[in-house]
Amino acid sequence: MNRRDELALNLEEVRRRVDSACVAAGRPPEDVEIITVTKTWPASDIEILAQLGVQEIGESRDQEARLKFEQLSSLGLRWHFIGQFQTNKANRIAQYADVVHSIDRLNAADSLARAAIHADRIITALVQVSLDQTPTAGRGGATSEDYLKVAEAIAQSSHLRLGGVMAVAPLGDSPDVAFGRLEELVAKFQLEFPESTMVSAGMSEDLVEAVAHGATHLRIGSAIMGSRSYVQ
Ligand SMILES: *Cc1c(COP(=O)(O)O)cnc(C)c1O
């Protein structure tokens, strides 16, 4: 099978899985958007995805993302930056990212806020929250003590728009339990920030649980692109 047919088939299959997860959760399928995570895959794949109607692209490494963006800037895609980043990368990320999902501490919020002003762009920023029961154990994210402060810093910035919350299910934990915790946290968050309705949660392996617990944006890599040949 050629790459175009393979990607088309995978996209269809993932959309079917998402739609049936929505039906099972009693949610309208159009409430859940798929971001295709293309890290480690070439720009030529993203061109094919664009021809197949994909607009939302997720990347997690600045250097790789920026090279692809520069090659493909004429396609008018929306670029989601989903990886951890050092504050010294904020100026570069602000030049191409439309949405940054991974703001997990105050200095990341502050550096992106300054970078967005410098780039003269309005960027949607999400607070990444930790779902680990023992903080610092795992996959990044602000703790339940910190995330509202990080959100406040984003909300007060002139060039960042607070989109909502992002989370990664901890390794070795049940995604259902982890995303149940996320759902409670989002309920509290939305009392403070009712307009920030994005919930970025769910990857190839746990998208059904994420949809059941209120995800609005899924970040899907391998189920669409195939298995990555190296781990990031
Ligand atoms: C790689 C990555 C994904 C996609 O993971 P898959 O399991 O390939 O779907 C989602 N979110 C983040 C933060 C990632 O780094």
The ligand as an SDF file (V2000), in Angstrom:
LIG
                    3D

 15 15  0  0  0  0  0  0  0  0999 V2000
    4.0100   11.6050   21.0070 C   0  0  0  0  0  0  0  0  0  0  0  0
    2.9530   12.2730   21.7820 C   0  0  0  0  0  0  0  0  0  0  0  0
    1.5950   11.9840   21.5530 C   0  0  0  0  0  0  0  0  0  0  0  0
    1.1240   10.9370   20.5560 C   0  0  0  0  0  0  0  0  0  0  0  0
    1.3270    9.6590   21.0790 O   0  0  0  0  0  0  0  0  0  0  0  0
    0.8160    8.3230   20.3220 P   0  0  0  0  0  0  0  0  0  0  0  0
    0.8530    7.3080   21.3920 O   0  0  0  0  0  0  0  0  0  0  0  0
    1.7940    8.0760   19.2310 O   0  0  0  0  0  0  0  0  0  0  0  0
   -0.5520    8.5910   19.8210 O   0  0  0  0  0  0  0  0  0  0  0  0
    0.6600   12.6830   22.2970 C   0  0  0  0  0  0  0  0  0  0  0  0
    1.0110   13.5860   23.2340 N   0  0  0  0  0  0  0  0  0  0  0  0
    2.3000   13.8930   23.4870 C   0  0  0  0  0  0  0  0  0  0  0  0
    2.6220   14.8990   24.5260 C   0  0  0  0  0  0  0  0  0  0  0  0
    3.3080   13.2440   22.7760 C   0  0  0  0  0  0  0  0  0  0  0  0
    4.5910   13.5420   23.0360 O   0  0  0  0  0  0  0  0  0  0  0  0
  1  2  1  0
  2  3  1  0
  2 14  2  0
  3  4  1  0
  3 10  2  0
  4  5  1  0
  5  6  1  0
  6  7  2  0
  6  8  1  0
  6  9  1  0
 10 11  1  0
 11 12  2  0
 12 13  1  0
 12 14  1  0
 14 15  1  0
M  END
$$$$
